[in-house]
Amino acid sequence: MSGLERRYHRLLRAYPADYRRARGAEIVGTYLDLAGPERRWPSPADAADLLRGGLRQRLRAAGAADLIPGVRLAAVLAFFTATALAAVWSVLELHPPRAEWGVPSAGPFVSLGIGVWAAWLLAAVVHAVAPGRWTRRAVALALLFTLAVVPVAALAGLPRPPLLVLLPQIGLGLVALGLPARLPARLRAAPLLAVGAAGLAGVNLLPRNDIVGHYGSYYYGWTAEQILPGTAVVLLVVVLLLGTGLALRADQRGGWALLVLLTPVGLLSLHILAGAADGLLNGAPRPGWSALTATAVVVGLAGPALLPLTIALRKRRRGPSPVATGDRCPTCGRTAERTP
């Protein structure tokens, strides 16, 4: 066995054992036939192709073939939500508090958050003109800005958006990294329309002159407490309606999308969830930082844990299934379509 063949066999471990026994030699043989005579290592494209095929086959064996389409649906909804929120916060950033309030600001803006929200708005533009790889790169850049604003603000001694605002944006952004490569033109432009509508709505959500935020050193908090729970409700209702409509057609994408979006929805509702927990434990009318932190940790861990648990339960209910050897693609395991 050559070194290249051994390396392909190692990559083949991404597939379930039964599938490897039934199809492994055929898959490796196909890749070896296509490889050049001087090839010593699998190409990055071949490695990614094998890993993707193995993941699909494992999900199919567990009865979770709709998971990846569900992740893509969740990514689209998360991206729309993240860019719409960025538009609202951008409007807020353009209206710093009055000088007589004595509230710190970042020059003509409320805080350094203006750079974060500009990165998310740029991602919406990129999505409209270059969906796929470039959009995912723009989302990754916006996520980097969202994470970096905390240490940068601390080093610069300037205000930043509170964690109550940043955490949901990070949760939505992580899900949005799963955006599909191809979308209809109307969906590509939808984030820009959502940004415009949210920006107009944001003008009416500016805090009154007599209100200073409960979180941070400026008035982000009041607006966040008004808009984030409402956003969570809207996102939850939309995914439930989509899931119900898809389920009527025996399509389980909506259910998987709901599971994927539970963590962002929980982070959007963090203030309410922490307030309920703190009220039950301590009778406090408003959640303290300890309650907010504990609730954020629970939400951040519980949501991702539900996904593998659901897959394991479905696999257990499905039981062992024989490996089909019909007209299936040796790479991804999909049944080939026959033409009459």
C-alpha positions as CSV (number, residue, x, y, z in Angstrom):
1,M,0.0,0.0,0.0
2,S,1.5,3.4,-1.0
3,G,1.7,6.4,1.3
4,L,-1.0,8.2,-0.6
5,E,-3.4,5.3,-0.3
6,R,-2.7,5.0,3.5
7,R,-3.5,8.7,3.8
8,Y,-6.8,8.4,1.9
9,H,-7.7,5.5,4.2
10,R,-7.1,7.6,7.2
11,L,-9.4,10.3,5.8
12,L,-11.9,7.5,5.2
13,R,-12.4,7.1,8.9
14,A,-14.8,10.1,8.7
15,Y,-17.3,7.5,7.4
16,P,-19.1,5.0,9.6
17,A,-17.4,1.6,9.9
18,D,-20.1,-0.3,8.0
19,Y,-20.0,2.1,5.2
20,R,-16.2,1.9,5.0
21,R,-16.3,-1.9,4.8
22,A,-18.9,-1.8,2.0
23,R,-17.5,1.1,0.0
24,G,-14.1,2.0,1.3
25,A,-12.0,0.3,-1.4
26,E,-14.2,1.8,-4.1
27,I,-13.9,5.3,-2.7
28,V,-10.1,5.2,-2.2
29,G,-9.7,3.6,-5.6
30,T,-11.6,6.4,-7.3
31,Y,-9.4,9.1,-5.6
32,L,-6.2,7.2,-6.5
33,D,-7.3,6.9,-10.2
34,L,-7.9,10.7,-10.3
35,A,-4.7,11.6,-8.4
36,G,-1.6,12.5,-10.5
37,P,1.4,10.2,-10.6
38,E,3.5,12.6,-8.5
39,R,0.9,13.1,-5.8
40,R,2.1,12.1,-2.3
41,W,-0.6,13.7,-0.2
42,P,-4.4,14.1,-0.7
43,S,-5.2,17.6,-2.0
44,P,-7.1,19.9,0.3
45,A,-10.2,19.6,-1.9
46,D,-10.1,15.8,-1.7
47,A,-9.7,15.9,2.1
48,A,-12.6,18.4,2.5
49,D,-14.7,16.3,0.1
50,L,-14.1,13.1,2.1
51,L,-14.8,14.8,5.4
52,R,-18.0,16.3,4.1
53,G,-19.1,13.0,2.7
54,G,-18.3,11.2,5.9
55,L,-20.3,13.7,7.9
56,R,-23.3,13.4,5.6
57,Q,-23.2,9.6,5.8
58,R,-23.0,9.6,9.6
59,L,-25.9,12.0,9.8
60,R,-27.9,9.9,7.3
61,A,-27.2,6.8,9.3
62,A,-28.5,8.6,12.4
63,G,-31.6,9.7,10.7
64,A,-30.5,13.3,10.7
65,A,-30.0,13.9,6.9
66,D,-31.9,17.2,7.2
67,L,-29.4,18.6,9.8
68,I,-27.1,20.4,7.3
69,P,-30.0,22.0,5.4
70,G,-31.4,23.0,8.8
71,V,-28.1,24.6,9.7
72,R,-28.1,26.6,6.5
73,L,-31.7,27.7,7.1
74,A,-30.7,28.8,10.7
75,A,-27.7,30.6,9.3
76,V,-29.8,32.7,6.9
77,L,-32.2,33.7,9.7
78,A,-29.3,34.4,12.1
79,F,-27.6,36.6,9.5
80,F,-30.8,38.6,8.8
81,T,-31.2,39.1,12.5
82,A,-27.6,40.1,13.2
83,T,-27.5,42.7,10.3
84,A,-30.8,44.2,11.3
85,L,-29.6,44.6,14.9
86,A,-26.4,46.2,13.6
87,A,-28.5,48.8,11.8
88,V,-30.4,49.6,15.0
89,W,-27.2,49.9,17.0
90,S,-25.6,52.0,14.3
91,V,-28.4,54.6,14.5
92,L,-27.9,54.7,18.3
93,E,-24.1,55.2,17.9
94,L,-24.7,58.3,15.8
95,H,-26.6,60.0,18.7
96,P,-24.2,60.3,21.6
97,P,-25.5,61.5,24.9
98,R,-25.4,65.2,25.7
99,A,-22.2,66.7,27.1
100,E,-24.0,67.9,30.2
101,W,-24.9,64.4,31.2
102,G,-21.2,63.7,31.9
103,V,-21.4,60.3,30.1
104,P,-18.2,59.2,28.3
105,S,-18.3,58.8,24.6
106,A,-16.0,57.9,21.7
107,G,-15.8,61.3,19.9
108,P,-18.8,61.8,17.7
109,F,-20.1,58.3,18.5
110,V,-21.5,56.7,21.6
111,S,-18.8,54.1,21.7
112,L,-16.2,52.0,19.8
113,G,-19.2,49.8,18.8
114,I,-19.5,51.9,15.6
115,G,-16.7,49.9,14.1
116,V,-18.4,46.6,15.1
117,W,-21.7,47.6,13.5
118,A,-20.0,48.9,10.4
119,A,-18.4,45.5,9.9
120,W,-21.8,43.8,10.1
121,L,-23.3,46.3,7.7
122,L,-20.4,45.6,5.3
123,A,-21.2,41.9,5.6
124,A,-24.8,42.6,4.5
125,V,-23.5,44.4,1.4
126,V,-21.0,41.6,0.6
127,H,-23.9,39.1,0.9
128,A,-25.9,41.0,-1.7
129,V,-23.1,41.1,-4.3
130,A,-20.9,38.0,-3.5
131,P,-22.7,35.3,-1.5
132,G,-20.8,32.2,-0.4
133,R,-17.1,32.3,0.5
134,W,-16.8,36.1,0.5
135,T,-19.9,36.5,2.7
136,R,-18.6,34.0,5.2
137,R,-15.3,35.8,5.3
138,A,-17.1,39.1,5.9
139,V,-19.1,37.5,8.7
140,A,-15.9,36.1,10.2
141,L,-14.4,39.6,10.1
142,A,-17.5,41.1,11.8
143,L,-17.2,38.4,14.5
144,L,-13.6,39.3,15.0
145,F,-14.5,42.9,15.5
146,T,-17.2,42.0,17.9
147,L,-14.8,40.0,20.0
148,A,-12.0,42.5,19.8
149,V,-14.0,45.5,20.9
150,V,-13.9,44.4,24.5
151,P,-10.1,44.3,25.0
152,V,-9.6,47.3,22.7
153,A,-12.0,49.4,24.7
154,A,-10.3,48.4,27.9
155,L,-6.9,49.3,26.5
156,A,-8.1,52.6,25.0
157,G,-10.1,53.6,28.0
158,L,-13.2,54.3,25.8
159,P,-16.7,53.0,26.1
160,R,-18.0,50.0,24.2
161,P,-21.4,48.2,23.8
162,P,-22.3,46.2,26.9
163,L,-22.0,42.4,26.9
164,L,-25.8,42.2,27.0
165,V,-25.6,43.5,23.4
166,L,-22.4,41.8,22.2
167,L,-23.2,38.3,23.3
168,P,-26.3,37.8,21.2
169,Q,-24.4,39.3,18.2
170,I,-21.6,36.7,18.7
171,G,-24.2,33.9,19.0
172,L,-25.9,35.0,15.8
173,G,-22.6,35.4,14.0
174,L,-21.4,32.0,14.8
175,V,-24.6,30.5,13.3
176,A,-24.4,32.8,10.3
177,L,-21.0,31.2,9.4
178,G,-23.1,28.4,7.9
179,L,-24.6,30.5,5.2
180,P,-25.2,28.6,2.0
181,A,-23.1,29.3,-1.1
182,R,-26.0,29.9,-3.4
183,L,-29.2,31.8,-2.6
184,P,-31.9,33.3,-4.8
185,A,-31.4,37.0,-5.7
186,R,-34.3,38.1,-3.5
187,L,-32.8,36.5,-0.5
188,R,-29.4,37.9,-1.2
189,A,-30.8,41.4,-1.1
190,A,-33.1,40.7,1.9
191,P,-30.4,41.6,4.6
192,L,-30.0,45.1,3.0
193,L,-33.8,45.6,3.1
194,A,-33.8,44.4,6.7
195,V,-30.9,46.8,7.5
196,G,-32.9,49.7,6.0
197,A,-36.1,48.9,7.8
198,A,-34.2,48.4,11.1
199,G,-32.3,51.6,10.7
200,L,-35.6,53.6,10.3
201,A,-37.1,51.8,13.3
202,G,-33.9,52.5,15.3
203,V,-34.6,56.3,15.1
204,N,-37.8,55.7,17.1
205,L,-36.0,53.5,19.6
206,L,-33.5,56.2,20.8
207,P,-33.7,56.6,24.6
208,R,-35.4,59.6,26.1
209,N,-33.2,62.4,27.4
210,D,-34.0,61.5,31.0
211,I,-32.9,57.8,30.7
212,V,-29.4,56.5,31.2
213,G,-28.7,52.8,30.5
214,H,-28.6,50.3,33.3
215,Y,-25.7,48.5,31.7
216,G,-22.4,50.2,30.7
217,S,-21.6,53.8,31.2
218,Y,-24.0,55.2,28.6
219,Y,-27.5,54.6,27.4
220,Y,-27.3,51.4,25.4
221,G,-28.9,49.4,28.2
222,W,-32.4,51.0,28.0
223,T,-32.6,50.3,24.2
224,A,-31.2,46.8,24.6
225,E,-33.8,45.9,27.2
226,Q,-36.6,47.1,24.8
227,I,-35.4,45.5,21.5
228,L,-33.5,42.3,22.3
229,P,-36.4,40.3,23.9
230,G,-38.7,41.4,21.0
231,T,-36.1,40.3,18.5
232,A,-35.9,36.9,20.2
233,V,-39.7,36.5,20.0
234,V,-39.8,37.5,16.3
235,L,-36.9,35.1,15.5
236,L,-38.6,32.3,17.4
237,V,-42.0,32.8,15.8
238,V,-40.4,32.9,12.3
239,V,-38.5,29.7,12.7
240,L,-41.5,28.0,14.3
241,L,-43.8,29.0,11.4
242,L,-41.2,27.9,8.8
243,G,-40.6,24.7,10.6
244,T,-44.3,23.9,10.7
245,G,-44.7,24.6,7.0
246,L,-41.8,22.5,6.1
247,A,-42.9,19.6,8.5
248,L,-46.2,19.5,6.6
249,R,-44.1,18.4,3.6
250,A,-42.1,15.9,5.6
251,D,-39.1,18.3,5.7
252,Q,-37.4,18.4,9.1
253,R,-35.1,21.4,8.3
254,G,-37.2,23.7,10.5
255,G,-36.8,21.5,13.6
256,W,-33.0,21.4,13.2
257,A,-32.9,25.2,12.6
258,L,-34.9,25.7,15.8
259,L,-32.3,23.6,17.8
260,V,-29.4,25.6,16.2
261,L,-31.1,28.9,17.0
262,L,-31.9,28.1,20.6
263,T,-28.7,29.6,21.9
264,P,-28.9,32.9,20.0
265,V,-32.6,33.2,21.1
266,G,-31.6,32.5,24.7
267,L,-28.8,35.2,24.5
268,L,-31.3,37.7,23.0
269,S,-33.5,36.9,26.0
270,L,-30.7,36.9,28.5
271,H,-32.0,39.8,30.6
272,I,-35.4,38.2,31.0
273,L,-34.1,34.7,31.7
274,A,-31.6,36.0,34.3
275,G,-34.2,38.2,35.9
276,A,-36.6,35.2,36.2
277,A,-33.8,33.1,37.7
278,D,-32.6,35.8,40.1
279,G,-36.2,36.6,41.1
280,L,-36.8,33.0,42.0
281,L,-33.6,32.6,43.9
282,N,-33.2,35.9,45.6
283,G,-36.4,37.8,45.0
284,A,-34.4,40.5,43.2
285,P,-36.5,42.8,41.0
286,R,-33.5,43.1,38.5
287,P,-30.9,40.5,37.7
288,G,-27.4,41.1,39.1
289,W,-24.2,40.5,37.2
290,S,-23.8,37.1,38.8
291,A,-27.2,36.0,37.6
292,L,-26.5,37.3,34.1
293,T,-23.2,35.5,33.9
294,A,-24.6,32.2,35.2
295,T,-27.5,32.4,32.8
296,A,-25.2,33.2,29.8
297,V,-23.1,30.2,30.7
298,V,-26.1,27.9,31.0
299,V,-27.6,29.1,27.7
300,G,-24.2,28.9,25.9
301,L,-23.7,25.2,27.0
302,A,-27.3,23.9,26.9
303,G,-28.1,25.0,23.3
304,P,-25.1,23.2,21.7
305,A,-25.5,20.2,23.9
306,L,-29.1,19.6,22.6
307,L,-27.9,19.0,19.1
308,P,-25.7,15.9,19.6
309,L,-28.2,14.7,22.1
310,T,-31.1,14.9,19.6
311,I,-28.9,13.1,17.0
312,A,-28.1,10.3,19.4
313,L,-31.7,9.9,20.4
314,R,-32.8,9.7,16.7
315,K,-30.0,7.2,16.0
316,R,-31.2,5.1,18.9
317,R,-34.8,5.1,17.7
318,R,-33.7,4.4,14.2
319,G,-31.6,1.4,15.1
320,P,-29.0,-0.3,12.9
321,S,-29.7,-0.1,9.2
322,P,-28.0,-2.1,6.5
323,V,-25.7,-0.2,4.1
324,A,-27.4,0.3,0.9
325,T,-25.4,-0.6,-2.2
326,G,-27.7,0.7,-4.9
327,D,-26.8,3.5,-7.2
328,R,-25.1,5.7,-4.6
329,C,-22.3,8.2,-4.9
330,P,-19.2,6.7,-3.4
331,T,-18.3,10.0,-1.9
332,C,-21.4,11.4,-0.3
333,G,-23.7,8.4,-0.3
334,R,-26.6,10.1,-2.1
335,T,-28.8,8.0,-4.3
336,A,-28.3,8.8,-7.9
337,E,-31.3,10.1,-9.8
338,R,-32.4,8.0,-12.7
339,T,-33.7,9.5,-15.9
340,P,-36.4,7.6,-17.8
